[in-house]
């Protein structure tokens, strides 16, 4: 039969959908009791429904859109061991009822109008044969679940038999079939069944989604990368999902560690989505704190508002020589990228505290850049790495005061602008405030999810607008004298802005095809320039080579302080520091020698980018920015 289409499946096809985590491990954490014949987790649906509803509610509050029913072992074989097989139907139906009530109460409490919340019936291994699952499947389907999830199966033949049996029913909901395929650890991992073969068999059995669960995170990532090569996945006949455990032991350097912290699961969720998984969730030890981070990271790949969707034309189509001449007054950086000259921007990270010395240091560095003619712009990050930093606009004003600049800036400031923290109204308001304050160059980024310390109050990620939407709204609306809704600004077109707009690019993105599609969308939205993440390999920028004729590309250059610094940078998502670079730094014991090598590597990169005809460089240096000066002086010679 063809794949079942439904609201749930349509959601999977339109974006990445987040499911909850492991119910069983959370029940154990909350009760302190392992599952047994005397304490059946699934029987809690009847004996302690408040506990199960509380688990679902916490998952919804964390950002899950899909709730997995507490029915994993609610088949007649497993329940008969506890003398509860006569309650199979009631246990399964009640599980669905509890979840629906949790969703309804959540929507009322938080005024949620979004109907894209789904319940899926969990069917785990343990049944002797197809007959053992009949009552469970009937109860879940009669309760109108949005999908059935066969999970943690190692007996693939049985999983396929159950899948085919369900999909042949006229009232069948979508079927998600998961295997617990363990490829082992080490460099040579051997799958019990190749993921692409599993996907092919799942589609043939009638599944709508195939995936993996109850495995280590890296096994889930490898599964998706391999399974997406199956023809049924490439054609769109079959969708992919992944619900790994929170951790697993892996050799990292000289240590055998488990990566089980929430932020790691957040980055993994985004990786799984970028790799092609439509449904992402968790299994054992993935709890609401992990789901919350997963939700934040996935939100950074999407947004809920479509600005200027009715305008199919490219904002750059309406730009003319007059517009460019007007915007060249924004500063030397803008003039150079519009004229095709080599431009240099130096990144400045805003301070977190109120120490005036931090401001003095930054103002002094700006003064030196101006006096020695070392840079064309200073770009100021906007809460990078999800930390609460002084906003870019405020820092610009503080630096101006320190330097006594009143009428005109002596260097162009570029304000990074993250969509993470602001709703659509606030985005336009801040942009208009920037323009009136003379900040006319903005680098739009979707932004990193909030990642404060455990003692910090919870901070929600907004993500109303992503970088593409902010680019389109600014270049295509504000710069044309219109607000985000298409209405004249200030009653006339003369109120239009003249922003120079930039964006970012990850040359080490996991899903390069998707990253390149995003770059093209940013160009179409009106971006004037793109700054890449720091690169360290010679061929890393080959992916963006073809875009150099349509946008000014400034490769990122980072000055590495020492080998330890290089190793930390290598752990940042989207960054790759080759082992050869770390080896070059590690050859020296003296910190001064390591710093010298790091500077030499950065100088070599910068000079090469200029000789190769790139539009400029985006210089990232250590927090003190002191390492930036010798590099810039070398370029100025």
MIBA-891874 format. One record per residue (C-alpha): residue in three letters; y, x, z. Coordinates in steps of 0.2 Angstrom, whole numbers, plus 5000, padded with zeros to 4 digits. Layout:
N
ALAYXZ/...
end
This chain:
637
UNK500050005000/UNK501850064997/UNK502850125012/UNK503449985023/UNK505349965022/UNK506349895037/UNK507949925046/UNK507050065056/UNK506550155040/UNK508250125032/UNK509050215047/UNK507850365044/UNK508250375026/UNK510150365030/UNK510150505043/UNK509350595057/UNK508750475071/UNK508450535088/UNK506950475099/UNK506750495117/UNK505650625126/UNK504050625136/UNK503750475147/UNK502150535155/UNK502950705161/UNK504450605167/UNK503350485177/UNK502550635185/UNK504150705189/UNK504850545197/UNK503250495206/UNK502350665210/UNK500750595205/UNK499650645190/UNK498850505180/UNK497150455185/UNK495950305186/UNK496850255202/UNK498550285196/UNK498650235177/UNK500350275170/UNK500250125158/UNK499850005172/UNK501550045179/UNK502249925166/UNK501549785177/UNK501549865194/UNK503249955193/UNK504249895178/UNK505949955186/UNK505350135185/UNK504850115167/UNK506550025163/UNK507450165172/UNK506650295161/UNK507150205145/UNK508950175152/UNK509150355155/UNK508550395138/UNK509750275130/UNK511250345141/UNK510750515135/UNK510950465116/UNK509150415111/UNK509150275098/UNK507250255098/UNK506250215113/UNK504350265114/UNK503350135123/UNK502350175139/UNK500750135130/UNK500050305126/UNK498350275134/UNK498450085133/UNK496850065123/UNK495249975129/UNK494250135131/UNK495550225142/UNK495950065152/UNK494150025155/UNK493950185164/UNK495150115177/UNK494449945176/UNK495949875168/UNK495349845150/UNK495549655153/UNK497449695155/UNK497649785138/UNK498649645129/UNK499749615144/UNK500149805147/UNK500649835129/UNK501649675127/UNK502549705144/UNK502949885138/UNK503949815123/UNK504749685134/UNK505349815146/UNK506049925132/UNK506949775124/UNK507749725141/UNK508349905143/UNK509149905126/UNK509949735129/UNK510649795146/UNK511249955140/UNK512249865125/UNK513049745138/UNK513549875151/UNK514250005138/UNK514849865125/UNK513749945112/UNK513849835096/UNK512649955087/UNK511049865082/UNK510150025077/UNK509050045093/UNK507250035090/UNK505650025100/UNK504050105094/UNK502250075101/UNK501450235106/UNK499550245102/UNK498750405109/UNK496950475107/UNK495550435118/UNK494850285110/UNK492950295105/UNK493250215088/UNK494350095078/UNK493849945088/UNK494450025104/UNK496250015097/UNK496149835090/UNK496849745106/UNK498249875108/UNK498749865090/UNK498749675090/UNK499749665105/UNK501049785099/UNK501249705082/UNK501349535090/UNK502749595101/UNK503749645085/UNK503849835088/UNK504949925075/UNK503550045071/UNK501850115078/UNK501750295083/UNK500050375082/UNK500350535092/UNK499450685099/UNK497950665088/UNK496850815085/UNK495450715077/UNK496350695060/UNK495050595052/UNK495150465066/UNK497050465065/UNK496950425046/UNK495650285049/UNK496850205061/UNK498350225050/UNK497450155035/UNK496850005045/UNK498549965051/UNK499449985034/UNK498149875026/UNK498749725037/UNK500049605029/UNK501049605046/UNK501049795047/UNK502549885054/UNK502950065048/UNK501650185054/UNK502150355060/UNK500650475062/UNK500750635072/UNK499550775074/UNK499550895088/UNK499151045076/UNK499251215086/UNK499451365074/UNK499351485089/UNK500551625093/UNK500951785085/UNK501451845068/UNK499951775060/UNK499851585064/UNK498351485057/UNK498551295056/UNK496951195059/UNK497551095044/UNK499051145033/UNK500551035036/UNK500750995018/UNK498950935017/UNK499150835033/UNK500750755025/UNK499750715009/UNK498350635019/UNK499550535029/UNK500450465014/UNK498750415006/UNK498250325022/UNK499850225021/UNK500950305034/UNK502850295031/UNK503150445042/UNK502150605046/UNK502450735059/UNK501950835074/UNK502050825093/UNK501550905109/UNK501651075102/UNK502851225106/UNK504651205098/UNK504351345085/UNK502751265079/UNK503651105076/UNK504951195066/UNK503651285056/UNK502751115053/UNK504251035045/UNK504651185035/UNK502951185028/UNK502650995026/UNK504250965016/UNK503451065002/UNK502150925000/UNK502550814984/UNK502450654994/UNK503950725004/UNK504950794990/UNK504750624981/UNK505450534996/UNK503750434998/UNK503450505015/UNK504750555029/UNK504450685042/UNK504650685061/UNK504450815075/UNK504350785094/UNK503950955102/UNK503650995120/UNK505151075129/UNK504451245129/UNK502951365127/UNK502751545130/UNK503351665117/UNK503551855117/UNK505351895116/UNK505652075117/UNK504652145131/UNK504551975140/UNK503351825139/UNK504651685141/UNK504651495139/UNK506251425130/UNK506351255139/UNK508251235143/UNK509151085136/UNK510351185125/UNK508851265116/UNK508151095113/UNK509851045106/UNK509951185094/UNK508151145089/UNK508450965085/UNK509851015073/UNK508651145065/UNK507351015063/UNK508550895055/UNK509351025044/UNK507551075039/UNK507150895033/UNK506550795048/UNK507150615048/UNK506550575066/UNK506750695080/UNK506250675098/UNK505250765112/UNK503550765120/UNK503050835137/UNK504450905148/UNK505750845136/UNK506850735148/UNK508550645147/UNK509450815150/UNK508650885135/UNK508950725125/UNK510750725129/UNK510950895121/UNK509950845106/UNK511050705104/UNK512650805105/UNK511950935092/UNK511450795080/UNK513050715081/UNK513850875076/UNK512950845059/UNK513650675057/UNK515050555061/UNK515350365062/UNK516950345052/UNK517250355033/UNK519050395029/UNK519650375012/UNK517950325005/UNK518850214992/UNK519650364984/UNK518350444973/UNK519550564966/UNK519650744972/UNK521250774983/UNK521550934974/UNK521750834957/UNK523450774963/UNK524050944968/UNK525251024956/UNK526351184955/UNK527751104965/UNK526551054979/UNK525851234980/UNK527651304980/UNK528051194994/UNK526551245004/UNK526851435001/UNK528251415014/UNK526951385027/UNK526751575028/UNK526151735020/UNK524251695022/UNK524551535012/UNK525551614999/UNK524251754997/UNK522751634995/UNK523751524983/UNK524251674973/UNK522651764973/UNK523151904984/UNK522051984998/UNK522351895014/UNK521951945032/UNK521751825047/UNK521251885064/UNK520351765076/UNK521051745093/UNK520051655107/UNK521151545118/UNK521051585137/UNK520151475150/UNK521251495165/UNK523051505170/UNK523251695172/UNK524951745164/UNK524151915159/UNK523051825147/UNK524551755138/UNK525451925139/UNK523952015131/UNK523851885116/UNK525751885113/UNK525752075113/UNK524352085101/UNK525251965089/UNK526852065091/UNK525952225086/UNK525152135071/UNK526852085065/UNK527752245068/UNK526452355060/UNK526052235046/UNK524252225050/UNK523852035047/UNK524451885038/UNK523851755050/UNK523151735068/UNK521851595069/UNK521551515086/UNK519851435090/UNK519751255096/UNK518551255111/UNK517251365103/UNK515551365109/UNK515951195117/UNK517051275131/UNK518651205139/UNK519951325132/UNK521851305130/UNK522151195114/UNK522751295099/UNK524351205098/UNK524851235116/UNK524351425114/UNK525451435099/UNK526951365108/UNK526651485123/UNK526551635112/UNK528151585103/UNK529051575120/UNK528351745125/UNK529051815109/UNK530651725108/UNK530251635091/UNK531351485090/UNK531651445072/UNK530351525062/UNK528651615065/UNK528451795060/UNK526651775056/UNK525651615051/UNK524651525064/UNK523051445059/UNK522451315072/UNK520551275072/UNK520351095073/UNK518651025080/UNK518150845077/UNK517050845093/UNK518350795106/UNK519450665096/UNK519350495089/UNK520050455073/UNK521750395080/UNK521950555090/UNK521550665075/UNK522950595065/UNK524150595080/UNK523750785084/UNK523950835065/UNK525650745064/UNK526150835081/UNK525651005073/UNK526650975058/UNK528250925067/UNK527951085078/UNK527851195062/UNK525951225063/UNK525551195045/UNK523851285043/UNK522351195050/UNK520451255049/UNK519351105051/UNK517651115059/UNK516550985065/UNK516351085082/UNK515051145094/UNK514351015106/UNK514951025124/UNK513951155134/UNK514751175151/UNK513851245167/UNK512751125176/UNK514051105189/UNK515351045177/UNK515550855175/UNK514750785160/UNK515850785144/UNK515450665129/UNK515550725111/UNK516550605101/UNK516250665083/UNK517150515075/UNK517550625060/UNK516750775053/UNK517550925044/UNK517350845027/UNK518150685032/UNK519650775041/UNK519950875025/UNK519950725014/UNK521050625026/UNK522350775028/UNK522350835010/UNK522150665001/UNK523150555013/UNK524350645025/UNK524950775012/UNK525250625000/UNK526350535012/UNK524950415018/UNK524150385035/UNK522250385037/UNK522250195032/UNK523250225016/UNK524950155023/UNK526550255020/UNK527050375034/UNK528650335041/UNK529050205028/UNK529150325014/UNK528250455004/UNK529550585010/UNK528650585026/UNK527150675019/UNK526450835027/UNK526151005018/UNK524651065027/UNK523651215021/UNK521851165025/UNK520351275027/UNK518551255033/UNK516951355038/UNK515351405030/UNK513751475037/UNK512951605025/UNK511451615037/UNK511151425038/UNK509351375040/UNK509551235026/UNK510551335013/UNK510451195000/UNK511251075013/UNK512551195018/UNK513051225000/UNK513151034997/UNK514251025012/UNK515351165005/UNK515551074988/UNK515950914998/UNK517351015007/UNK518051084991/UNK518050904983/UNK518950844999/UNK520350964996/UNK519951125006/UNK521151275001/UNK520051415008/UNK518451445017/UNK518051565031/UNK516251615033/UNK515351655049/UNK515251845052/UNK513951935040/UNK513052095042/UNK511852105027/UNK512352165010/UNK511652015001/UNK512051875013/UNK513551815003/UNK512651784987/UNK512451604991/UNK514251574991/UNK514651684976/UNK514651544963/UNK516051454973/UNK517351594972/UNK518151524956/UNK518451354965/UNK519051404982/UNK519651564991/UNK518251635001/UNK518551745016/UNK517051835023/UNK516851845041/UNK516952025049/UNK516452055067/UNK516752225076/UNK515252255087/UNK515552335103/UNK513852405107/UNK511952375104/UNK511952245118/UNK513352145110/UNK512452145094/UNK510852085102/UNK511851935110/UNK512651895094/UNK510951885085/UNK510451745097/UNK511951635092/UNK511351495080/UNK511951525062/UNK512051715065/UNK510951855060/UNK511152035065/UNK509852145055/UNK508752255065/UNK509452405055/UNK511152365062/UNK510552365080/UNK509552525077/UNK511152615071/UNK512052565087/UNK510552605098/UNK510352785092/UNK511752835104/UNK511752825123/UNK513652845125/UNK514552675125/UNK516052765116/UNK514852815102/UNK514152645100/UNK515852575099/UNK516352695085/UNK514752655075/UNK515252465077/UNK516952495071/UNK516352605056/UNK515152465051/UNK516552335051/UNK517752445042/UNK516452475028/UNK516152295026/UNK518052245025/UNK518352385012/UNK516852325002/UNK517452145002/UNK519152194996/UNK518452304982/UNK517252164977/UNK518752044975/UNK518451924989/UNK520051824994/UNK520251915010/UNK519351935027/UNK519151835043/UNK519151965057/UNK518251925073/UNK518352055086/UNK517952075105/UNK518951965117/UNK520252105120/UNK520652115101/UNK520952295103/UNK519552335091/UNK520452245078/UNK521952365076/UNK521052525071/UNK520052425057/UNK521652345051/UNK522552505051/UNK521252585040/UNK521352435028/UNK523252465028/UNK523152645023/
end
